[in-house]
Amino acid sequence: MEREKGFSQWLRRRPRGGARGRTAAEAAAADRENLLLAAVAAGFPLAEAAHPEGYGCSCDRIGCPTPGRHPVSFAWQTQATTDAEKIRKLLHDRPQANFITATGIDHDVLDVPAEAGLQALERLEAEGVEVGPVAESGDGGALGRVLFFTATRGKPEDEDEWWPCELDCHPETMDEHPGLRWHCRGSYVLVPPAALPAGGSVRWLRGPERPLPDPLTLLEALTDACAQYADGAGAGQEAPAWPMGR
């Protein structure tokens, strides 16, 4: 309830001077700020990320393999914040910046191919399962991804029961959960709204005001959909994994 209240308050915020006289670009910037602040109000810690420049990246890395998809600083884990004023200042100073949200602190993200994710979302809602916040990355085609935001697994008492996101992408786990990435401690995803090269984007399908579900309530539907996706024409055509270690 508090999450929903906070989200509604952010969406009702209006820039000083009201909407009259604003250009389309100013209105879009205000809407974008409100959505990012809604994510902050929902408890998602944000850090600045690179943004696309044409088909390339705003970072200084020649031939960046993940343009517009990575943090700008190696210290992104400590820089990630839920301080709304800091996010406003970053937006004022660098209005084109994307933002990542650090996972494994207050939330995790289950990240699946778009086709599988949309199929699972339809199934879960038909079954009356509370899915929580859901985002789509890309253009919705075979190379897109759907991101399910969930409660975090946190830090288990037995460290042997915990694994970082990058281990989830290793071949030995792909047979059991093909196409699924579990972003937990030490990982991140782009938070909507974000721009991707060639006109792609990251957008909310279900807003951040929703309560975070237990990931295990979604896992069966997601793994079933991913298995079907891996057996179909989409297998082998996934987008690169979210980068680690930036």
Buried (B, 14 or more C-beta within 10 A) or exposed (E): EEBBEBBEBBBEEEEEEEEEEBEEEEEEBBEBBBBBBBBBBBBBBBBBBBBBBEEBBBBEEEEBEBBBBBBBEEEBBEBBBBEBEBBBEBBEEEEEBBBBBBBBBBBBBBBBBBBBBBBBBEBBEEEEBBBBBBBBBBBBEBBBBBBBBBBBBEEEEEEEEBBBBBEBBEEEBBEEBBBBBBBBBBBBBBBBBBBBBEEBBBEBBBBBBBEBBEBEBBBEBBBBBBBBBBEEEBBEEBBEBBBBEB
